[in-house]
Amino acid sequence: MPEAICVCLLFLIQLAVFLIFWDRSYPQIHDNLDLFMPHYRMMKLKDAWFAHGVTLPVMHGLTRDLFGSEFLLYNVLYILFPDWIAYFLGYFLKIAIGFSGFLLLARDIAGSRESYEKRLPVLLPVAAAYAMIPVFPTYGIAFTSVPLVIWLLRRIYYREGIRMGARAGRSPAEHPAVPYLLLFCYPLLSYFSYHGFFILCYLLVAFFILWVKDRKFPGRIFLSLCVLSAGYIVWEYRLFMAMLFDDTVTIRTTMEHGELTFGEAVRTGLEEFLNASFHSEDSHTYLVLPVVLLGIFLINARRFYDHEAKKIPKDPVNLLFVWILLNCLNFGLYQYAPYRHLLESIVPQLTGFEFARTAYFNTFLWYALFALILLRLFKAGTVRYRALLARVLACAAAIVVMFLPQVYNDFYYTVYNHAFRILKHRETSTVNYREFYSAELFRRILADMDYQGEWSAAYGFHPGILNYNGIASVDGYLGMYPQSYKETWQRVEAPAFAGSPSLKSYFDGWGARVCLYSGSDENTYAPLRVMALSDERLLVDRAQLQALDCRYLFSRILLSNAEELGLREIGTWIGGAVSEDQVSARESGAKGPVVRVEGDDSPYAITVYEIPRSGGAAW
């Protein structure tokens, strides 16, 4: 059928683009390459994936338990494969799991094979659209695996119970216990903090609803709740140990979640309804949303016209739509202090937990609702154009998702940046995967320095680049670490914060990005091909850095006050993609040796400074 050809073509185009450009692709850097990839690389370098009782060389030493579980499928890729291959495989695994899970659920709901196959012209492209949604890459599989867990729970609910032996003529895979085993393993695809907690909450609500509806104790659902809870505890045991058994006060307790008025919170919920929030932008705004709104209006209007208003509250289309609305309302109200404090008072251990993440389920609900409406249009009467319209809209949704410039649409930005370079004969301002980490450049720097694991800091780029390249850092990026270190860093940055009120507010209210900030409210870590600051001073409390045993400062900025701070310029290393004008400027301003790294395509020029030891002692 044409839809199958369309879906295959879209998938093959994406595959071809990434295979052609490989590590010169342009994945989103913000909250992606600057966050999890350096952590995974660091754990591999330190052989710490399965380690216990060890600290990792970031933020002056953090326990391994604060980082990702070694069992989650996405993380396993980084254990087994080189970093870019792991990222590449994770990207397409997310698509494969989302596509197959959506179709499995549709097949289960359809009932018969014949009914399911009749609906494939609509289901195939909608499943492809859902699978390709450009959500947070590290937890992309967690997003797109939601229909898979719903399918498993349906398989469990509609069975007669767990049998000790398989029925005659059945394969082992059809054993009634298999869905429970798969449900126990489902957390390997999921993530408790993003989806797992809420799946369990939804399952608990379903348990009580079904108890009332069926007028009997829903034993299979209760057992499912226990099995799934056990799965999350087992596979994410480090997270549960940190949350429940570690009394260290973390930055989660002091993070500000917004202090909106009730009206502002409702408007925020409306914005979530229209556009979806960062990390979960699902491209529903431009096609799925208007089709859904029009479809809901026409379906309910027809109910009234046919004198079937009593069926409106039970219509699956309306129920899913109300679920979306409640998720959006919760997203907005979470930034309304009385509502948030109520939730935190109910479960004090989850203070700082992002209850607003119920909105993450809308990525599935929008496309499930879209599919239901198109299927009704596809099935409506004998008017042929309706079926054709449904098929066209389904394919259009997949095309929109693939080519719309949403935040984490790695395919779009890879095509855009390379097309720009070919057509304009110059580079865009951003950097690709290989350029961002500039592994060859840093390998040369560390060899020339004879680096031996001394504590260091970054200025003018993400600290994660240090972690990725095997450099121990006193700075870094992590969403949960001891509050005491945040307070230490506030003292380090006090001189910069004095002239940067917005950056001070940003760090005080959140604090996950521990880095050297500008003293003039400029962004010092933007992943730009050329980093140029109007204020080239480093404003920092040197004594506080010395107290952290920080020896080296790796800087993309040639500091104008290095002598004033007592920093010794060790040398400058310049990547092969740095323009001649920049090379000349750096050579004329440098006070140490300048090395042009030939054959390297890094856009960075890195000057390394040595920070004197406290009390003037030699290193």
KABELJO-V784715 format. One record per run of one state. SS is the DSSP state (h for helix, s for strand, l for the rest). FROM is the first residue (numbers start at 0). LEN is the number of residues. Records with the same first field share a line. If there is no record, write none. Layout:
# KABELJO-V784715
SS: FROM-LEN  FROM-LEN
This chain:
# KABELJO-V784715
l: 0-1  24-4  33-2  45-9  56-5  66-6  80-2  110-2  131-5  144-1  157-14  174-3  186-5  214-4  235-1  245-4  253-8  275-12  305-3  314-1  333-3  346-1  350-4  379-4  403-6  424-5  430-2  437-1  449-5  459-3  468-4  473-2  477-4  492-1  498-2  509-3  514-13  528-13  547-2  555-6  565-2  574-5  589-3  596-8  610-3  616-3
h: 1-23  28-5  35-10  63-3  72-8  82-28  112-19  136-8  145-12  171-3  177-9  191-23  218-17  236-9  250-3  261-14  287-18  308-6  315-18  336-10  347-3  354-25  383-20  409-15  432-5  438-11  462-6  482-10  493-5  500-9  541-6  561-4  579-10  613-3
s: 54-2  61-2  249-1  429-1  454-5  472-1  475-2  481-1  512-2  527-1  549-6  567-7  592-4  604-6
